[in-house]
Amino acid sequence: MRFITDTWLVFSRAMRLSLRNPVWVILGLIQPILYLTLFGPLLEPVASAPGFPPGDAWKVFVPGLLVQLGMFAAAFAGFGLIAEWRAGVVERMRVTPAGRGALLLGRVLRDVVVVVIQGVILVGAAMWAGLEAPLPSLLIGIVFVALLAAAFGALSYGAALKLKSEDAFAPLLNGLIVPVLLLSGILLPMALAPAWLQTVADFNPLTHVVEGLRAVFRGETGSGDAVLGGVVTIALVLVGLFYGVRVFRRESA
């Protein structure tokens, strides 16, 4: 019970900060909306290319955008923690009775709420642009986004508290996220890639998440791709929370 109360207090504080400065929420949504607006019209001719998954091209593109949103929006959350650490906020929180896990989870829940709101807006814009998918598939897509936000938010906070420097944190993000983005087939399915690149992409967990979510949008909720994507997503959440809590506890020792 104490852990839940502590988590809620940290979440409430983080959410108030976001509401006071909503520009970051808006900026986090601009990139996928731009992809949807500027890249979406190119889908129809590309959809006829050999190897492109059959069916509606929007059901290939929009799930990738949702995964990108969950990954990018939360991965950069660590910059705010570095600023709080430099201002002494993190140190003041450490001397409170709040559990170290609550200090992390409260922030992560704020990121999840923000990303879910962004995801709902993105799905609404995609439906206006031409996406047709059953409501259960759309809801599962939002759940995927929330889980990815939790995973990457926890990893981001852990890395930020470990490095304590934007100069080190920014190159780390760019060095990890860009290859993951390119090898996950977020913008175009990896089925269009050469065989050697598909083999490399199979080692990227996000590839299976993207393919799983695309299967869900096609209505194949019980397919192997969908189940594997869900399992990988949950595994990412567990790894992220384990790492984040571990760093928070060690840095507070």
C-alpha positions in Angstrom: 0.0 0.0 0.0 2.8 2.4 0.8 4.5 1.6 -2.5 1.2 2.5 -4.4 0.9 5.8 -2.5 4.5 6.7 -3.1 4.1 5.9 -6.8 1.0 8.0 -7.1 2.7 11.0 -5.5 5.6 10.8 -7.9 3.2 10.3 -10.8 1.1 13.3 -9.7 4.1 15.5 -9.5 5.4 14.4 -12.9 2.0 14.8 -14.5 1.6 18.3 -13.2 4.9 19.3 -14.7 3.8 17.9 -18.0 0.5 19.8 -17.9 2.3 23.0 -17.1 4.5 22.6 -20.2 2.5 20.6 -22.8 4.8 21.7 -25.6 6.8 18.5 -25.3 3.6 16.4 -25.6 2.8 18.2 -28.8 6.3 17.9 -30.2 6.4 14.2 -29.5 3.3 13.8 -31.6 4.5 16.0 -34.5 7.0 13.4 -35.9 4.6 10.5 -36.4 1.9 12.9 -37.7 4.4 14.2 -40.3 5.3 10.7 -41.3 1.5 9.9 -41.7 0.9 13.0 -43.8 4.1 13.1 -45.9 5.0 9.5 -46.2 1.5 8.0 -46.2 0.6 9.0 -49.7 3.6 7.0 -51.1 2.2 3.8 -49.7 -0.2 2.9 -52.5 2.5 2.6 -55.2 4.9 0.9 -52.8 2.2 -1.6 -51.8 2.3 -3.2 -55.2 6.0 -4.0 -55.0 6.9 -7.7 -54.8 7.2 -8.8 -51.2 5.0 -6.2 -49.7 2.5 -7.7 -47.3 -1.0 -8.2 -48.8 -3.9 -6.1 -47.7 -4.4 -2.5 -46.8 -1.1 -0.5 -46.8 -2.2 1.6 -43.9 -2.3 -1.6 -41.7 1.4 -1.9 -42.5 2.4 1.7 -41.9 0.3 2.8 -38.9 1.4 -0.1 -36.6 5.0 0.9 -37.3 4.2 4.5 -36.4 2.7 3.4 -33.2 5.8 1.4 -32.3 7.9 4.4 -33.2 5.8 6.7 -31.0 6.1 4.3 -28.0 9.8 4.0 -28.4 10.8 7.6 -29.2 8.5 9.5 -26.9 9.7 7.6 -23.9 13.3 7.1 -24.8 14.0 10.8 -24.5 12.4 11.1 -21.1 15.8 10.7 -19.4 16.8 14.2 -20.4 14.2 15.6 -17.9 15.7 13.4 -15.2 19.2 14.7 -15.8 17.9 18.2 -15.4 16.1 17.3 -12.1 19.3 15.6 -10.9 21.3 18.7 -11.7 18.8 20.9 -9.9 18.9 18.7 -6.8 15.4 17.4 -7.1 16.5 13.7 -7.3 18.7 14.1 -4.2 15.8 15.6 -2.2 13.6 12.7 -3.2 16.1 10.2 -2.1 16.0 11.4 1.5 12.2 10.8 1.6 10.8 7.4 2.8 9.6 6.8 -0.8 10.7 3.5 -2.2 13.3 3.7 -5.0 11.0 1.7 -7.3 8.2 4.2 -6.7 10.5 7.0 -7.8 11.0 5.3 -11.1 7.5 3.8 -11.6 5.8 7.1 -10.9 7.7 8.8 -13.7 7.2 5.8 -16.1 3.4 5.9 -15.5 3.4 9.6 -16.5 5.2 8.8 -19.7 2.7 5.9 -20.4 -0.3 8.2 -19.9 1.2 10.9 -22.2 2.1 8.3 -24.9 -1.3 6.7 -24.8 -3.0 10.1 -25.4 -0.6 10.7 -28.3 -1.4 7.2 -29.6 -5.1 7.7 -29.6 -4.7 11.0 -31.5 -2.4 9.3 -34.0 -4.9 6.4 -34.6 -7.7 9.0 -35.0 -5.6 10.8 -37.6 -4.8 7.5 -39.4 -8.5 6.5 -39.6 -9.2 9.9 -41.1 -6.4 9.3 -43.6 -7.8 5.9 -44.6 -7.0 3.3 -42.0 -9.7 0.7 -41.6 -9.2 -1.7 -38.6 -11.5 -3.3 -36.1 -11.8 -1.6 -32.7 -10.2 -4.5 -30.8 -7.1 -4.3 -33.0 -6.9 -0.6 -32.3 -7.2 -1.1 -28.6 -4.5 -3.8 -28.6 -2.3 -1.3 -30.6 -2.7 1.3 -27.8 -1.8 -1.4 -25.2 1.4 -2.2 -27.2 2.3 1.5 -27.3 1.7 1.8 -23.5 4.0 -1.2 -22.8 6.7 0.1 -25.1 6.5 3.5 -23.4 7.0 1.7 -20.0 9.9 -0.3 -21.3 11.8 2.5 -23.0 10.9 5.0 -20.3 12.4 2.8 -17.6 15.5 2.2 -19.7 15.9 5.9 -20.4 15.6 6.9 -16.8 18.1 4.2 -15.7 20.7 5.3 -18.3 20.2 9.0 -17.6 20.7 8.5 -13.9 23.8 6.4 -14.6 25.4 8.9 -17.0 24.1 12.2 -15.4 25.2 14.1 -18.6 23.3 15.1 -21.7 26.6 15.0 -23.6 26.9 11.3 -22.9 23.2 10.5 -23.0 22.4 12.0 -26.4 25.0 10.0 -28.3 24.0 6.8 -26.5 20.4 7.3 -27.7 21.3 8.1 -31.2 23.7 5.2 -31.4 21.1 2.7 -30.2 17.8 4.0 -31.5 18.7 4.8 -35.1 19.9 1.2 -35.9 16.9 -0.3 -34.0 14.6 2.0 -36.0 16.2 1.1 -39.4 16.3 -2.6 -38.7 12.7 -3.0 -37.3 10.8 -2.3 -40.5 8.9 0.5 -38.9 8.5 2.6 -42.1 8.6 -0.3 -44.6 8.3 -4.0 -43.9 11.6 -6.0 -43.8 10.1 -8.4 -46.3 11.2 -5.8 -49.0 14.8 -6.0 -47.7 17.5 -8.4 -49.0 17.9 -11.7 -47.3 21.0 -10.8 -45.4 19.3 -7.7 -44.0 16.3 -9.7 -42.9 18.5 -12.1 -41.1 20.1 -9.2 -39.2 16.7 -7.7 -38.4 15.6 -11.0 -36.9 17.9 -10.3 -33.9 16.2 -6.9 -33.3 13.4 -7.3 -30.8 11.5 -4.4 -32.2 11.2 -6.2 -35.5 9.0 -8.9 -33.9 7.0 -6.2 -32.1 6.2 -4.4 -35.3 5.3 -7.6 -37.2 3.1 -8.7 -34.3 1.2 -5.4 -34.2 0.8 -5.5 -38.0 -0.7 -9.0 -37.6 -3.1 -7.6 -35.0 -4.2 -4.8 -37.3 -4.9 -7.5 -40.0 -7.2 -9.2 -37.5 -4.8 -12.1 -36.9 -4.8 -11.6 -33.1 -4.1 -15.3 -32.4 -1.4 -15.7 -35.0 2.2 -16.7 -34.2 3.5 -13.2 -35.2 1.0 -11.5 -32.8 1.8 -13.8 -29.9 5.5 -13.4 -30.4 5.2 -9.6 -30.6 3.3 -9.6 -27.4 5.8 -11.8 -25.6 8.7 -9.7 -26.8 7.0 -6.5 -25.7 6.3 -7.8 -22.2 9.9 -9.0 -22.0 11.1 -5.5 -22.9 9.0 -4.1 -20.1 10.4 -6.5 -17.6 14.0 -5.8 -18.7 13.4 -2.1 -18.6 11.9 -2.0 -15.2 14.5 -4.4 -13.8 17.3 -2.2 -15.1 15.7 1.1 -14.1 14.9 0.0 -10.5 18.4 -1.5 -10.1 20.0 1.8 -11.1 17.8 3.8 -8.9 18.6 1.6 -5.9 22.3 1.5 -6.6 22.6 5.3 -7.1 20.7 5.9 -3.9 22.9 3.6 -1.8 
